[in-house]
Amino acid sequence: MSKQAATIYIEGMTCQGCVKSVVNAVSALSGVDSVDVSLEKKHADVSFDMTQVSLDELRECIEDAGFDVMNIQ
């Protein structure tokens, strides 16, 4: 396994329902270990196995949930 952590900056979240939508969408991806979303800081901290899921897949998942990914670090 190849563990990696990323901070994904997200625009468009306005409430805890939005936070839950992002958490549920990202958590459903194979290879994601944990997701911590901050509405105030407008980002998600994601721990994942990069052999199972890519940064592009994480971005696409969040965008498919209706939010804009501004940056990934």
Backbone as a chain_set.jsonl record, in Angstrom:
{"seq": "MSKQAATIYIEGMTCQGCVKSVVNAVSALSGVDSVDVSLEKKHADVSFDMTQVSLDELRECIEDAGFDVMNIQ", "coords": {"N": [[0.834, -1.195, 0.0], [0.364, 2.276, -0.621], [0.322, 4.939, 1.107], [-1.114, 8.188, 1.206], [-1.588, 11.666, 1.872], [-3.784, 14.394, 1.34], [-4.685, 17.811, 0.974], [-7.58, 19.242, -0.007], [-8.86, 21.971, -1.547], [-11.996, 23.492, -1.543], [-14.687, 25.049, -3.199], [-17.986, 26.374, -2.824], [-19.298, 25.075, -0.794], [-21.762, 25.555, 1.615], [-23.056, 24.875, 3.938], [-23.618, 22.497, 6.664], [-24.803, 20.337, 5.472], [-23.688, 20.335, 2.936], [-21.069, 19.703, 3.622], [-21.467, 17.106, 4.573], [-22.286, 15.888, 2.195], [-19.905, 15.978, 0.666], [-18.197, 14.442, 2.309], [-19.557, 11.947, 2.295], [-19.484, 11.31, -0.466], [-16.7, 11.195, -1.083], [-15.809, 9.329, 0.788], [-16.944, 7.025, -0.193], [-15.318, 6.172, -2.222], [-13.1, 3.663, -3.322], [-10.214, 2.867, -1.524], [-9.953, 5.171, -0.044], [-9.112, 6.253, 3.125], [-9.706, 8.077, 5.205], [-11.69, 11.051, 5.695], [-11.809, 14.427, 6.342], [-13.674, 17.195, 6.572], [-13.711, 20.701, 6.476], [-15.902, 23.253, 6.844], [-15.525, 25.934, 7.482], [-12.812, 26.432, 6.811], [-12.88, 25.723, 4.215], [-11.936, 23.301, 3.042], [-10.901, 19.866, 2.462], [-9.366, 17.303, 4.226], [-7.807, 14.504, 3.174], [-7.032, 11.121, 3.538], [-5.527, 8.535, 1.82], [-5.049, 5.598, -0.288], [-2.82, 5.64, -2.743], [-2.482, 3.766, -4.726], [-4.931, 2.819, -5.245], [-6.732, 4.908, -5.642], [-6.732, 8.005, -7.376], [-5.521, 11.448, -7.356], [-6.856, 12.873, -9.305], [-9.214, 11.374, -9.515], [-10.304, 11.863, -7.001], [-10.757, 14.633, -7.207], [-12.626, 14.65, -9.341], [-14.736, 13.238, -8.166], [-15.577, 14.986, -6.102], [-16.31, 17.203, -7.621], [-18.362, 16.045, -9.129], [-20.187, 15.792, -7.122], [-21.113, 18.306, -6.961], [-19.532, 20.494, -6.309], [-16.765, 22.862, -6.451], [-13.41, 22.188, -7.067], [-10.671, 23.88, -6.031], [-7.936, 23.759, -5.526], [-5.307, 21.412, -4.905], [-3.286, 20.132, -2.425]], "CA": [[0.0, 0.0, 0.0], [1.083, 3.543, -0.688], [-0.553, 5.928, 1.744], [-0.855, 9.587, 0.895], [-2.556, 12.616, 2.415], [-3.932, 15.583, 0.501], [-5.64, 18.836, 1.371], [-8.302, 19.637, -1.209], [-9.599, 23.214, -1.307], [-13.293, 23.337, -2.193], [-15.609, 26.181, -3.209], [-19.386, 26.036, -3.032], [-19.916, 24.516, 0.405], [-22.399, 26.633, 2.369], [-23.698, 24.385, 5.163], [-23.183, 21.172, 7.09], [-25.302, 19.386, 4.474], [-22.66, 20.29, 1.891], [-19.949, 18.961, 4.207], [-21.863, 15.697, 4.588], [-22.274, 15.426, 0.802], [-18.51, 15.75, 0.276], [-17.704, 13.3, 3.093], [-20.174, 10.72, 1.793], [-19.009, 11.026, -1.821], [-15.28, 10.813, -1.06], [-15.686, 8.095, 1.583], [-17.411, 5.89, -0.998], [-14.274, 5.76, -3.158], [-12.203, 2.607, -2.874], [-8.86, 3.345, -1.233], [-9.979, 6.329, 0.858], [-9.073, 5.832, 4.524], [-10.42, 9.037, 6.041], [-12.022, 12.351, 5.113], [-12.184, 15.422, 7.344], [-14.034, 18.386, 5.816], [-13.925, 21.918, 7.261], [-16.701, 24.267, 6.154], [-14.908, 27.241, 7.745], [-11.551, 26.557, 6.077], [-13.182, 25.378, 2.831], [-11.082, 22.251, 2.508], [-11.02, 18.497, 2.95], [-8.134, 16.553, 4.415], [-8.116, 13.139, 2.761], [-5.975, 10.124, 3.621], [-5.923, 7.528, 0.836], [-4.054, 4.712, -0.876], [-2.68, 6.137, -4.113], [-2.52, 2.66, -5.68], [-6.339, 2.511, -5.483], [-7.474, 6.094, -6.059], [-5.828, 9.095, -7.75], [-5.969, 12.815, -7.053], [-7.853, 13.227, -10.326], [-10.477, 10.73, -9.14], [-10.835, 12.613, -5.853], [-11.265, 15.891, -7.76], [-13.826, 14.353, -10.119], [-15.78, 12.831, -7.226], [-16.068, 16.189, -5.426], [-16.993, 18.013, -8.635], [-19.609, 15.351, -9.446], [-21.101, 16.044, -6.0], [-21.644, 19.656, -7.138], [-18.65, 21.516, -5.742], [-15.612, 23.194, -7.267], [-12.108, 21.979, -6.465], [-9.839, 25.024, -6.392], [-6.516, 23.442, -5.406], [-4.98, 20.207, -4.13], [-1.911, 20.176, -1.916]], "C": [[0.869, 1.245, 0.0], [0.177, 4.644, -0.173], [-0.119, 7.344, 1.374], [-1.931, 10.431, 1.563], [-2.586, 13.83, 1.505], [-4.925, 16.531, 1.162], [-6.256, 19.372, 0.089], [-9.146, 20.858, -0.885], [-10.844, 23.248, -2.18], [-14.106, 24.623, -2.086], [-17.029, 25.657, -3.387], [-20.064, 25.398, -1.835], [-20.479, 25.656, 1.256], [-22.992, 26.186, 3.698], [-23.175, 23.005, 5.529], [-23.703, 20.076, 6.152], [-24.312, 19.223, 3.334], [-21.461, 19.475, 2.372], [-20.252, 17.465, 4.172], [-21.853, 15.116, 3.181], [-20.855, 15.102, 0.344], [-17.957, 14.528, 1.004], [-18.256, 11.989, 2.538], [-19.638, 10.33, 0.423], [-17.57, 10.505, -1.797], [-15.086, 9.498, -0.299], [-16.073, 6.854, 0.787], [-16.357, 5.382, -1.979], [-13.393, 4.679, -2.538], [-10.81, 3.184, -2.663], [-8.808, 4.547, -0.321], [-10.07, 5.824, 2.298], [-9.866, 6.764, 5.426], [-10.627, 10.348, 5.298], [-12.441, 13.263, 6.249], [-12.421, 16.732, 6.597], [-14.302, 19.543, 6.767], [-14.689, 22.931, 6.413], [-16.037, 25.632, 6.287], [-13.649, 27.463, 6.907], [-11.697, 26.211, 4.601], [-12.218, 24.356, 2.253], [-11.411, 20.898, 3.12], [-9.617, 17.919, 3.078], [-8.473, 15.092, 4.16], [-6.869, 12.275, 2.892], [-6.411, 8.966, 2.719], [-4.731, 6.703, 0.37], [-3.945, 5.066, -2.355], [-2.589, 5.02, -5.152], [-3.965, 2.299, -6.027], [-7.15, 3.698, -5.993], [-6.482, 7.233, -6.317], [-6.387, 10.45, -7.311], [-7.024, 13.269, -8.06], [-9.213, 12.611, -10.01], [-11.119, 11.418, -7.943], [-11.461, 13.923, -6.329], [-12.596, 15.657, -8.481], [-15.001, 13.994, -9.205], [-16.409, 14.05, -6.548], [-16.832, 17.071, -6.411], [-18.315, 17.378, -9.052], [-20.659, 15.549, -8.347], [-21.635, 17.479, -6.022], [-20.795, 20.786, -6.589], [-17.444, 21.736, -6.641], [-14.33, 22.957, -6.48], [-11.186, 23.092, -6.967], [-8.347, 24.664, -6.426], [-6.371, 22.147, -4.616], [-3.523, 20.31, -3.715], [-1.593, 18.885, -1.2]], "O": [[1.968, 1.257, 0.554], [-0.629, 5.207, -0.914], [1.068, 7.646, 1.25], [-3.048, 9.966, 1.79], [-1.56, 14.247, 0.967], [-5.875, 16.106, 1.818], [-5.56, 19.886, -0.786], [-10.043, 20.793, -0.045], [-10.771, 23.06, -3.394], [-14.202, 25.216, -1.012], [-17.245, 24.624, -4.021], [-21.279, 25.196, -1.849], [-19.767, 26.607, 1.58], [-23.391, 27.024, 4.506], [-22.383, 22.417, 4.793], [-23.101, 19.006, 6.055], [-24.113, 18.121, 2.823], [-20.909, 18.663, 1.629], [-19.403, 16.659, 3.79], [-21.451, 13.968, 2.992], [-20.625, 14.074, -0.293], [-17.32, 13.673, 0.388], [-17.508, 11.032, 2.335], [-19.367, 9.156, 0.172], [-17.263, 9.49, -2.421], [-14.287, 8.655, -0.705], [-15.585, 5.758, 1.063], [-16.489, 4.28, -2.512], [-12.994, 4.775, -1.378], [-10.289, 3.902, -3.516], [-7.73, 4.92, 0.139], [-10.978, 5.071, 2.648], [-10.606, 6.314, 6.302], [-9.86, 10.709, 4.406], [-13.326, 12.918, 7.032], [-11.484, 17.316, 6.051], [-15.031, 19.392, 7.747], [-14.189, 23.408, 5.394], [-15.988, 26.4, 5.325], [-13.443, 28.546, 6.359], [-10.758, 26.382, 3.823], [-11.738, 24.505, 1.129], [-12.095, 20.796, 4.139], [-8.794, 18.029, 2.17], [-9.318, 14.512, 4.842], [-5.791, 12.641, 2.423], [-7.532, 8.471, 2.839], [-3.574, 7.056, 0.599], [-4.871, 4.82, -3.127], [-2.616, 5.302, -6.35], [-4.208, 1.565, -6.985], [-8.144, 3.516, -6.697], [-5.517, 7.405, -5.573], [-7.557, 10.576, -6.949], [-7.972, 13.968, -7.703], [-10.247, 13.249, -10.212], [-12.343, 11.541, -7.878], [-12.561, 14.28, -5.907], [-13.568, 16.378, -8.256], [-16.133, 14.409, -9.455], [-17.632, 14.137, -6.434], [-17.88, 17.622, -6.072], [-19.288, 18.089, -9.305], [-21.862, 15.484, -8.604], [-22.493, 17.839, -5.216], [-21.276, 21.906, -6.42], [-17.134, 20.901, -7.491], [-14.174, 23.459, -5.367], [-10.953, 23.228, -8.168], [-7.591, 25.19, -7.242], [-7.204, 21.826, -3.768], [-2.641, 20.543, -4.541], [-0.484, 18.715, -0.695]]}, "num_chains": 1, "name": "protein.A"}
